[in-house]
Amino acid sequence: MANVYLSAQFPDKAQQMLTEAGLTVDSYDGKGLVDRETLAKNLETADYLITSLSTMVDADLIQAAPKLKLIANYGAGFNNIDVQAAKQRRIPVTNTPVVSTISTAELTVALILSTLRRVAEGDRLMRTTGFSGWAPRFFLGHELNQKTVGIIGMGGIGQAVATRLNAFGMHIIYTQRHPLANDQELALNATYVTMPELLSQSDVVTIHAPLTDNTHHLIDATAISQMKPSAVLINAARGPIIDETALLKALQQHQIAGAALDVYENEPKVAEGYKELDNVTLTPHIGNATVEARDAMATIVAKNVIAVEHGEQPKHIVNA
């Protein structure tokens, strides 16, 4: 009987589907992330690995897994896996795209609202010193209505963000390597611009691009210097897209008005200095942390394992 190793505590749906398919399931049940030694030991006998994007699966671990037939990554990203090393072993690596779109788009909108309306800052105030009462100029934020949002990366999540922000009366501009088709732009009420134009025109800049060599530190000191002093920066994509050292300096010196981060350059570590800033909202990588999205992700990884076990092609292979 084939063995599946789960490197984290996933939704019950995954284990239920695998067990019903006649597979033996072993799961990491310790606190925090699985340690390398535990992972390596279990990979010695595993036919399938389901792992979270917070767990590194490098070439040495892959080489030490003689029976491995599939690495099913529980997440849309797959930077945590040495996909080329897996390919050399003819081990497909799969991810869980698309199903995180709605949840990540909704969190992005929440971060924008929280930042412009100073929600997290207000919560901290009320839990500490409190306030002396309503006053005409006290704790002013900004409305989304008639503001311009610049979306970097107009894939599925970027488009879902645009759809939702249209309801707030925002002007939508975007940039990426190639513009969308005209009918897509019309449906989204979105206008294609260059990166410098987006940075200089936007009241809100939100990132929805993948992490590649070209997007690493895409938002650096030069990019931030092109933004409005009143603008805010949102990142619910990948941490290393932002040069966090440059952003921290800009926030400390009020070069831009604020930021909201759900992902971090050296995750899970938050760079020194950010926690002390009132103009920053920090969330613990919860872009797709909804019951609906996580169950859908569990279904994908389980179905892919079952497919391979039945001699079928899994979906969403990233190293074909």
N, C-alpha and C positions, 0 to 999 in steps of 0.2 A: 504493500500500500504506500503510495507516494506521500511524502512529508512536506508540509508547508510551514515555514517559519514566519511568524509575525513579529517584527522588531519593535512593536509598540502596542499599546492598547487601542485597537481600532473599534469602530462601532460594531455592536453584536451582529449586525447583518452580515458582515464579511465571514465571520467564523461559522455562522449558521449555514450559509450557502455552501461553504467548503465542506463542512461536515456532512451535509445532506448529499453532497456529490461523492461521498465515500473517501475523502482525503483525511489524513491525520494532520491535526493542527497543533503546533506548539507555539506559545506566545510569551513574549517577554512580559513579566509581571512586576518588575522592580520599579523603584522610584526614579523619576527623571528619565533621561535618554539611556538607551541601551549602551553599555560600554563595549569597547572594541573586542575585548577578550571573550565576552559572552557571545557577541555576534559571530566571531570567528569560530567558536566551538560549535555553535548551532549550524553554521554553514557547512561544516564537515559532513553532515548527514541530510541536509535539506535538498529537496528537489525543486522547491520554489521559495522565493523570498518576496514577501510583501513588506515594504519599508517606507517610513515617512521621509519627507524631504529634509528633515533635520538630522538624519543619520547618514554619515559618510560611508559610501561603499566604494573603496578604491581598488586599484588593480591587484594589490596583494590579497585582499579579501576575496576577490573574484577568482583568482588563481587557486586559492586554498579551498574552493568549493567544488569538488570533483563531480557532484551529481546535478549541479544547478542547471535548470532548464529555462528559467524565466526570472527576471527581476521586475516586479510590478511596483512602481513608485506611486505612493499615495500622495499625489499632488500634481499640479500642472507643470511645475518646474522639474528639472532633473539634473541640476548642476551638482548635486550631491553624489552622483554616480559617475564612475569612469566608463562612459558608454562605449568608448573605443576598445577598452580592455574586454568588455563584455562581448562586443562584436567579434573580436578575435577568437573568443571561445564559442562563437555562434550562439550566444545567449541573448535573446531579445530583451530589450528594456522598454517598458511601457509607462505611460503617465495617465493622468486623469484630467484631460482638458475639458473645456466647455461648461461642465457642470458647476464650476465655481463662478461663472460669469455674473449671475444675478447677485449672489451674496457679496462678491467683491465690489460690484458697482454700488450696491446699497451702502456698504461701509464707507466707500469713497464719498458719497453724498453726506453721510453722517459726519465724516471728518471735516468736510467743507463747512457744513453748518456749525459744527462745534467750534471751528477756528474763527469763522467770521462773526459768530454771535457769542464767542468767548464762554462757551458752556462749561468746558472743563476748568477754566480759570475761575469762573463763578462758583463752581462746586467747591474748589479748594478754599475760596474765600469764606463761604458759608460754613465750612468745617473747621475754620480757624478763627479769624477775628470777627467774622460776620460783617454786617453793614448797618448804617445808622438810619436807613430809610430811603424811599424813592426820591430821586432828585433829577432835574432835567438833563444834566450833563454827566450823570453817573454811569459808568460801565458801558459806554457806547460801543456798539459793534457796527456791522454793515449788513444790509440786505443783499440777497442774491439777485433780486430783480434788476434787470438792465445792466448787470455786471458782465464782463467777458471772461469766459473760462477757456483756457488753452489746454487741449488734450494732446499729450505726447504719446502717440501710438493709438491708432483708431482701429484696433482689432475688435474682437467680440466684446471685451470688457469696456474698452474706450467708447464703443458705440452704445453700450448699455448705459454708461454714465451720461453720454450726450442726451439720450432719450429722456432720462430722468431729470436732467438739469433744464431741459426745454420747458418742463412743467413749472419751473421757478422763474421763467422769463429771462433766462441768461442767453447771452450771445455766445455761440459756439464756434471756436476756431480750432484747428488741429494741424498737426504736422506728423509726417512719417516719410518713409522712402518714396512712396508713390501715392498720389491722391486716390481717393475712392472714385467710383463711377459717379457720373452726374446724378443719376436717380437715387443713389445712396446718400449723396450730399443733400439733395432736396428733402429726402425723407427724414434726415437727421437735423435739417436746418443748419448745416455745418459748412464752414468755409476753409479751404486748404490754404495754408500760409507757410512761409519758411520758418525755420527755427528761430532766427533773430526776431522776425516779426511777431511770432507767438510770444516770446519772452517779453518784448517791449510793450505789447498791447494788452496782455492778460492781467486781470485782477486776481484770478486763481489759475495756477499752473498745476496740473495733475498728471502724474506719470503712469502710463499703462503700456510700456514697452518691455520686451524681453531683455534679459541680461545677456549681452554678447560682448565681444571685444570692442565693437563700435559704440556700445551704449555704456560701457564701464566709465564712471565719472563723467557721464554726459552733462550732468549738472555740476559744473565746477565753479570756481571763483569768477571766471570770465562770463559764464552763462548767468550766474546770479547777478552780476553787475549790470546786466541788460534788463533786469526785471524792474518793475515799478517799486518805489519805496513802500507803497501801500499794498503790494501784492502778497499773496500767501502761496506756499508750496506744499503740495500733497504727494505723498508716496505710499501707495499700497501695491507696488509692483515688486521690485527687487532692490534691496538695500544698497548694493554697490553702484547703482546708477547715479547716486548722489555722492559727491565728495563731502563726507560729513564734517571734515575739518573746516573746509571752506564755508559750508552752511552754518556751522556753529559761529564762526567769526562774523558772518553777515547778520545773524540773528542778534548776537551780542551788541553789535554796532548799529542795529536797526536799519540795515541796508534794505531789508524787506520786513514786512509787518509781522509775519509769523509762518509757522509750518506745522504740519501734522504728519507723523510718521507711524506706519504700521509695520515697516520692515527696516532692517538696519545693516550697515556695512559689515559689521563683525558680529552678526546675530549669533546668540541671543544677547550679547553684550550691547548696552547702550553707551555710546561714547561719553566720556567725562564732560560735564558742563551742561548737557541738555536738560537734565532733571531740575536744574536750578532756574530754568527760564520759564517765565509765565506765558510767553508768546509761542509755546510749543505744546502740542497735544501728542502724547505717546500712547500707542496701543500695542499689545503683545502679539503681533502677527495673527490677527483674527479676521483677515479678509474673507476667507471662506468658512469661518467658524459658525456655521448654522447647522442645525440638525438635518435640514433638507440637503444641503450641499455635501456634508460629510457622509450621509447615508448613500447618496448617489456615487460618491467616490469609492465607497466600500463595495458597492455593487460592481463597479467597473473592474477593480483589482481582482475581486473574486471570480468574475466571469472570465477574465483573461487567464487566470490560473486553470480554471475548469476547461477552457478552450484548448490550451496546450496539452493538458492531460488527455484530452480526447483526440489529440492529433490535429487540431484545427489551428488556424492562424489567430493570434490575439489581436485586439484592436489597439490603436494608438501607439504603435511601435516607433520609438524615437531614434533607433540606431540601425535601421534597415540597410 
